[in-house]
Amino acid sequence: MKVYKPKFWDSREFSVWPYFFFPFTLIINLINLLKFKYSKKEKFDIPIILVGNIYLGGTGKTPLCIEIFQILKSLKLNPAFIKKRHGKYADETKLLENIGKVFSNKQRSEAVKSLISNNFKVAIFDDGFQDPSVKSDISIICFNEKQWIGNGFVIPSGPLREKLNALKRCNYVFINGNQNLEFEKTINKFNPEIKIFYTQYKLTNLDDMINRKVIAFAGIGNPENFFDLLKNNNIEIIETLKFPDHYNFKKIDITNLNKRARELDACLVTTEKDYFRLTNEDKKNIKYLKFELLIDKKEEFINELKKII
């Protein structure tokens, strides 16, 4: 069954649906409160950098994890990634494994122990801000300028994993997009000590798509962001296809995509995360978007990292 993100999650207009689900939201809020009040964090002797989100999906945390990994490597350090083991969400793990070593476990603390025993010196958590079991040295929350906080409600009334007062536990916020002073005011209202950085995506394989008609498809949290990125770089998109987040493409899906591409004399383009979910056979005739994450005030952020390593 295909499950898509409810449209009212990102709507700024009034809707009855958030209030219909609000009793369940209250339960989620209570669970979050009790979880952090009574859980004990485990402290480790290596630096732990946690990159997470409050908005559910599509905030750019995995690209930021990869960029932090590259920065640490340039500083002659030996970092590795930590992922909680999710059998159905293996796409992010596969993407990270293409960059460096990944340690995964159902309990993140056990993954850290494995990382240490293998002589890695820094742990980069891809996700885990809502996990109270491990004490981090740096906590980063990612947002996307376009979705921001959606309708502002916690799931299932909205797209937030917890209330915005969770920013009190955070050291840095990274916003993918342009500077927005209103967003900064909201963030600083909850935590005036937070440092805010902005990121942009720079496409690195545009030549593969220039002067070609493109069918773009994606199974990520916010596929519109992917489509807009292509359009903003003057890629001629003649059709877009959305699939649910972390969607496992079936053979019939790929067959239909290839058939449509032949009919329209177009090339198929997807996200890097989606591409790594495909089998080697299915990857034929499909391109994926490669990009570099650009951090505004990057040297300032590197200096912040140096404080804990």
N, C-alpha and C positions, 0 to 999 in steps of 0.2 A: 504493500500500500504506500502510495506517495503522500508524504505529509509536508505541506508548505507552511511557511511563516504566515500567521494571520495578518491581513492587511491593516487591521486596526492597531496593531502594535506600533506602527510607524506614523500613524495619522495624528495630526495636530487638531483635527476637527472632532467635535463631540461625537461620542459613540456610546451606546448602552452596554456594549460588550465588556469593557473593563470593569464596570460595576457589577455585571452579572457574575463574573469570575472572582470578584474581590474577596469573598469568604475564603477561597482557596489561597489567594495571595496572602491573607492574614496568617494562614497556617505556615506558608513558606517563610514569612518574616519571623515568625516565632521560632521555627526550626533553625534559621540562621542565627538568631539571637542566642539561643541555648547552645548551639554548636560552638560558638566562639567564647561563650562565658565559661563553659565547663571543660573544654578540651585543653590539653597540655601540649605545648609546642616542643618539639625535639630540636635541640641546638647541635649543629655540627661544626667541626673545626676547619671547614673550608668555606670560602665565600659562596653564598647562594643568591642568585639573581632570579627573581620571580617576575615573569611577564604574563599578565592575565587581563581579564576584562570584567566589566560589569554588564555591559550590553551583550546579549547572547549571540555571539558569532559575528564574523565579518568585520572585525576591528583591526586586523593587520598584526596580530601578536606573533604569528609564526614568522613572517618576514622580519620583524624586529628581532626576534630570537636569533635568526640567522645572521643579521647584521651585527648583533652583540658578539656572537661567536667569532665572526671575522675580525672584529676589533680586538678581542682578547687574544686571538692567534697572532695578530700583528704586534701585540705587546709581549710576545714570546711565552704566553701562558698555555696551559693544556686544559681547555674546557670541554665539557660534554653536555648533552641535553638530557633532561628528565621529562618523561611523559608517563602519565597514568595509563595503565594498560586498558584500552577499550577495543575489543575485537572488531566492533562495527565501525570504529573511527580510526582505522589504520592509515588513512591517507596522509595525515599530518606526520605520523611517524616515518612513513616511507619517504616523504619529502625531506625530513630532517636527516635521515640516514644517508641521503645523497650528499650531505654537507659534512657530517661528523658522526661521532659515536653517540648512540641513543641508549639510555637505560630506562626500561619500562617495567612497571610492577603495579599491581592493584593498589599497593600502598607506596606512596611516593617516598616515605622515609626509608623503606627497604631498597628502593632504586638508588637513593643517595649512598647508602652503605655499599652497594655494588660498585657505584662510580668511584668511591674512595678506595676500595680494595683493588681497583684496576689502575690506581695511581693517577687519576685525573684530579686537577687542582681547583677547578671552578665548576659549579653546577648551574646550568641555565634551565629554569623551569618554563616549559611551554604550557601555560595554563596552571591553575592551582591557587589562585587568589582566594577562592572560597574553601580551601583546604586548610584547617587550623593545625595540622599535625606537624608541620615543619616551620622553623623560624627562619625567615629570609633576612639577608643583609640589605637587599634592595628590593622594593616592591614597585612594579610599574603597571599602570593601568592604561590600556589602549582604547581609544575611541576613534570613530570615523566621523568626519565633519558632516557628511550627508545625513546619516541616521542619528548621530549624536546620542540622545537617550530615548529616542522614539517618543511614545506618549507619556513617558515618565513613570509608568507603573512597573511593579515587579511581576514576574511570571505567576500565573498564566494571564493576568490582566494586561501585561505589557512585556517588553523584551528584556527587562533588567533581571539579572540573577540575584541581586540584592539591592537594598536601598542605597541611595547616593551617600549616606553618611558613612558608608564603608570606605570612602576616600580618606577618612581619618587614619586608616591603616596603611596608606600608600605614600611613597616618597616622590614618585614622578608620574606625570601623565603625558602620554604621547598621543597627539591628535593627527590622524592622517588627513591632510587637506590644508586649507588656507587658515591663516590666523583669524580667530573669532573672539573678540573681547567679551561678548556676552557669555560664551562658554567658560572663559577664564574666570569671570565673576562668579558663576555658579560653582565652579570647582573650588575657588578660594574661599567661598562661603563655608564650605565644609572643612577645608584644611588650608589655611593661609600659608603654610610652610611648603606646600607642594611646588615643585619646579615643573614647568610645562614646556614641552618640546613639540615641534611640528615635523611631519615627514611628508615626502612626496614620492611617487613612483616614477622612475625614469625607464622607459622601455628600451631594451637592448637588442631586440631582434625584429625591428620594424621592417627591415628589408625583405623579410620572408612574406610580408603581407601587403606591401606597397603595390599599388596598381593592380590589385586583385580583389575580386568580390569575396566577401567573407560571410560565412554562417558561424555565428558565435554561440556557444552553448556552455552552460556552467551549472554545477551542483554545489554551490557554496551558500554561505549565510545571506549575502547581499549581492546577487548576480548583477543587479543594475549597476553597481560600482564598476564591475568588470566591463560591462558593455560601454559605459560612459568613458572609461579609460581608453578603450579602442577608438571611440568616436572622437574624443578630444585629441587624438594623435592622427586624425584624418584617415582612419581606416574605413573603407567602404563596407559597412555592414548592411547586408540585404535581408538578413533574418536572424532573430535571436530565439533561443530555446532555453527555458529554465527547468531545472530539476531540483529536487529537495536537497538540503544541505547534507553532505557526506553520502550522496547517492551512489550506490553500487550499480554501475551501468551493466545492463544485460546485453547479450549478443544481438537481440532484436533491436535494441536502441541504436547500437553502432551500425547495424545493417540499414536502418531507416535513415540515419544521419548521412551515411555514405551515398545512399540513393538520392537523397535530397540535394546533396552537393553536386552530384552528376547532373541532375535535372537543371540546376541553376548555374552550372559551370562555375562553382565557387569552391573555396578551400574551407576546411573545418578548423576552427580555432577555439581552444578552451583554456582554462586556467592551469597553472602548473600543478596545483593540488589535485584537480580532476584528472590530469594526464597520468599522474602516478597511481591512480586507482585503476587504470586500464590495463588489460593484459598486453603482452608484447604484440600479439597478433592484432588486437584492436587499435593499437597505437599507429598502425600504418595509415598514411594519408591524413593524419591529424597533427596539427601544430599546436604548440602551447605558448602562451605569452611569457616571455622572460623579462624580468625587470630588476632594476637596482633600487634599493631603498635609500633615499637621500634624507639625512637628518639635518635639519636646520640647527645651527650652533653645535655642530658635531664635536668640535674640540672641547667645548664646555661639558658635554656629556661624557666624553672620554675622561676628562679630569674627575668627574664624579665617580666613574668606575674605578679609577686609580685609588680612590680613598679607601676602598674595601679590599684591595688585592695586594 
